[in-house]
Amino acid sequence: MKESARQRLALLRERINYHAHRYYVLDDPEVADVEYDALFRELLELEERYPDLVSPDSPSQRVGGVPLAQFQQVPHRLPMLSLENVFNQQELVDFEERLLRFLKACGPLEYVAEPKLDGLAVELVYVKGVLTVGSTRGDGLVGEDITANLKTIAAIPLRLRGSDPPELLEVRGEVFLPIAGFQTLNEQRLANGETVFANPRNAAAGSLRQLDPQIAAARPLDFFCYGVADPNQVPCRTQIGVLRYLQTLGFKVNAKATTCRGVEAVAAHFAVLRELRQALPYDIDGMVVKVDSLALQGRLGSKARVPRWAVAWKFEATQATTTLIGVEYAVGRTGAVTPVAILEPIQVGGVVVRRATLHNEDEIRRKDLRLGDTVLVQRAGDVIPEVVKPIAERRSGGEQLIAMPTHCPSCKSVLQREEGEIICRCLNPACPAQRVRALIHYVGKAGLDIDGLGEKAVELLYEQGLVRDIPDFYALTVTDLTKLDGWAEKSAENAVAVIAASLQVPLARFLAALGIRFVGEVTAQTLARRFDSLEQIRAATLEDFLDVEGVGEQSAKSLVEYFRNPHVAIMLDALVTRGLNMHVQDKGVSPLTGKVFVFTGTLKSFSRDEAKSRVKALGGQVVSAVGKKVTHVVCGEGSGSKQKKALALGLPLVSESDFVRLIHDAATLSQRDES
Ligand code: IVH
């Protein structure tokens, strides 16, 4: 009995999956809805009778699941990168030139041009052909486990089609809400007295962020895949080949992806997509251009957060006109005072804009903006809205000039404009506005990302005198918090626990959270890789910082100045007393760890950039000047003074062929380690 149920279930699953693929992916159903429904009903009945026969890839598992308490974090095995933008054909030409220089090749190159879908990037992990985990991009390194929500999307296969799936396949693509679904959803929400979503992207994001998968199941989310994390997992040599292969596995691939030879063909396809944009049933915000050859992609590699082998070519910004009704001045955490336009609220590209940056005084003068002007406002993608220009023809004569403040709007100290700077600054380190912004930064996304402490909460805590400096966060009690407006016991308890937990933090994160001028996430990570502890960084000199590849002069100076400040020293000591405990990242041992390279002369087989990036990818360091720490002096053709100096210092010289062999051996070694 049970055996025949098992067989019947296998058959039902196969047939349901087949018809679902025809319907949702190919948009070409073979059977009427009633027939499909009958198969599904039979499956549900049988599974109900034999619950132990329910498999994770059963079509019944799409809409199942109980609400989660919270999302789990999932590290991506390989980082999910972002893309550099270009805005016109010339910038694309520059991109190609960079590629050709890097590869030491002659053009034109072969590309794949794909619509840039305006949804949310996700990763789907298939083990032996079965979907096991689906996650958001998160910060690119770690995302959130939204498997239950993703399983509700019919265009996402729970099991790969075909008889020979790869052992492991990490598929990447975009979840989106078609425009029609978005409109229906908003109509329903209006009818229910709920707030409406500003655009399909927000609606899709809101749906995936629900802990209850029933909500995602009720929304007509859709999915296009556009690549894999690791080309070694697929039997393909090109990006277009990957797309076709993914299609055979049952994924939806955007039909407007196409190969183009050379920049002009790419530009022609851009024009086609821009025309097509309005007619598409989903939002796109540009085009992604990728080098087609996977081998070349591999050679090009990636920079900090973006691949060298792809760019996004964005459509022009969306614009609208409105009235400039006022100007406010915002003080940032480094004291920079920026003018902000207060606008008559206006819809721009589907979002209501009330404020827009005016950048600085020079920009206001250059654009000749006046209070009361009708102004052109633009929003480009996720970028902060900005005022493009006044519409001078619409002036009535009553418009007023905009006066810049001479004193800090927060602490009233006199503002300074340093030489060569276009921004006025408040130099008072005790300025409340700066303090608050710095505290907000510390707990915010770019800092320690302490959940529960938003801007408003930090502002309140500051106003009440409960938090004036970073260590004060750690002295907060549940009673302190529940005294504030809108704080319940439970959320206060949570916040206190999360704050306490944030004392255990990776060094890089902590450094970024301090909000030191010119030290963002990337520099912080670079520093954490070179120094072993906060103590070492506190003790470092200007030269020590300058020695670190990737740390520029501005950052180095700013670091020294910051750590020399006695207030900072007291603050850091207080944190250490409170139990601040930084774990240093596992630096891993790569084949070239500890090796320091210097290049001189011209190499025949690589460009200088590619040679450097190869060394770095294998854990080595590249410096520009010959010094005692250098372990390899790579001499190409025509190497001159550096080679002499290296000889004088008795440093080991390496010929180009030795270097090529060394890189090859190191790469083989590191691949063996990975497998
Ligand atoms: S490729 C390393 N292809 O754009 C390559 N991305 O700014 C990275 N996106 O987070 C992604 N359509 O969400 C790629 N056809 C496409 C895309 C696409 C949309 C999004 C994706 C990513 C962002 C990059």
Boltz pocket constraint, residues with backbone or C-beta under 6 A from the ligand:
constraints:
  - pocket:
      binder: B
      contacts: [[A, 81], [A, 82], [A, 83], [A, 84], [A, 114], [A, 115], [A, 116], [A, 117], [A, 118], [A, 119], [A, 120], [A, 121], [A, 137], [A, 173], [A, 174], [A, 226], [A, 227], [A, 288], [A, 307], [A, 310], [A, 312]]
      max_distance: 6.0
